[in-house]
Amino acid sequence: MLYQSTRGNEKRIASAQAIARGLSQDGGLYVPETFPELSEYAITDLISRPYRDRAAYVMGLFLSDFSSEEILQYASEAYSESSFCDKRIAPLHKLDDSTHFLELWHGPTSAFKDMALQMLPRLLVASLHKANEKREVCVLVATSGDTGKAALEGFKNVKGTKIMVFYPSNGVSDVQQLQMITQEGENINVVAVEGNFDDAQTGVKLIFSDEALRKELSEAGFFLSSANSINWGRLVPQIAYYVSAYCDLLAEGEIKFGEKVNFCVPTGNFGNILAAYYAEKMGLPIGKLICASNKNDVLTQFINTGTYNKNRKFYTTVSPSMDILVSSNLERFLFETAGKDGKIVSEFMTKLDEVGSYNVPDLIKAEIKRIFACGMCNEDDTMKTIDDAFSNQNYLMDTHTAVAYKVLKDYRAQTEDSAKTVVVSTASPFKFCDSVLYALNQSQDGNGLGLLDTLSRATGSPVPAPLAELSGKPIRFSGVVAIENMKQEVTKFLKG
Ligand SMILES: *Cc1c(COP(=O)(O)O)cnc(C)c1O
């Protein structure tokens, strides 16, 4: 299977090249030329298999320049019982007869980005090898919290890679900071940057665009890359868990083969829900994809009106991983629905750059209407939903998952749709302790790690092992640098 750019100006390339390059040179994202078919036979065969086999099968359909042994090996390493706390890897929790939660947070960082970032480093190293790249890759990440830690866990001790994470010195929670500064691994470095997330991100962008630095590092045998959610190697592992959830519903006798299921997804950059859309294009029986936004509801407005407009107020919310104004993976959806016409996509993206908005034609609106529903959940309702689900249904959820569950309840109140629905649960409630305690009307005694125990006592749920283990870990990285010294830190790390 070959890949093409969403802007349409590039030759078709193999998946390893698409993963090695990340972003296409014309500025577009790589997408598969066609979608492989998921047959009834294949789904039935996967029902009795463990997660790694399901994931390897689904990814193998897209990565045809990799051998099936290679992919199974990477999937076995990525989704192993030593890094996931639940041996089912992506288990379903049944809330009631029509609602299940797909828990994607049993990995090493207790959030769903692990599902992709445990896999990406292995795919990236193999892709670089296939592309005959002799230099060692150094991944640079600017993080507002979750992505940095998930990338560190994914890349730690992966041969042929180094990773360096920059986080804002006053922009991450105590737990997030501890997760990063106690990180284990020989090939890693973590540095705090004076300033906020934008400052750290600007610093990393400046490093990427510094030609002299690139040349200097290249001569020393290194090249720089990112672990961004636009890389195909981060998207393809996400398609697998939708197929896996369907298999589990079949296995548990919750649905009959062919019965359509809805998925409700808390959305930010549109990567997670796009993977569900791709699963539907492969033939997975999906009814509606319900796109849930927090107060930053630019996607809800887009789905309702066909106009994407980033000229709006940006809110900082209790579901920070969904605080986004430009959802980069939406470009891939536009490409599919615009008849795979890169010129049309380029026009939308140019308008987005120049005036901050674009408007899609009726043909695209029709496809949006066919498959998507959407809704927004404000801060108060997020809190009420957590409290309500815990008090009345004995299920504890984090703030992002609560946004999705509230949007699902609203959708059900407004439509006749009675299809079984899977809510995609993207983080452990312990990752957002202070908000969850607040929602439950519990006092937020203690700070940092103390809050983990407070929440555990208040709810009777155990602290996830990777978070509980933090208190015994030595601090390895205590450096803080000014933005203008970030570049120097990179050279020091790579060249010694
Ligand atoms: C990243 C993230 C999301 C948003 O996922 P997208 O793929 O960016 O739409 C939702 N919840 C959590 C906890 C996340 O970390």
The ligand as an ORCA input file, in Angstrom:
! r2SCAN-3c Opt
* xyz 0 1
  C      -4.510     13.906     23.587
  C      -5.698     13.668     24.439
  C      -7.020     13.820     23.963
  C      -7.331     14.325     22.555
  O      -7.010     13.392     21.554
  P      -6.850     13.859     20.039
  O      -6.336     12.683     19.311
  O      -5.844     14.988     20.076
  O      -8.178     14.313     19.553
  C      -8.069     13.534     24.816
  N      -7.845     13.134     26.092
  C      -6.605     12.978     26.595
  C      -6.437     12.556     28.018
  C      -5.480     13.225     25.791
  O      -4.245     13.089     26.310
*
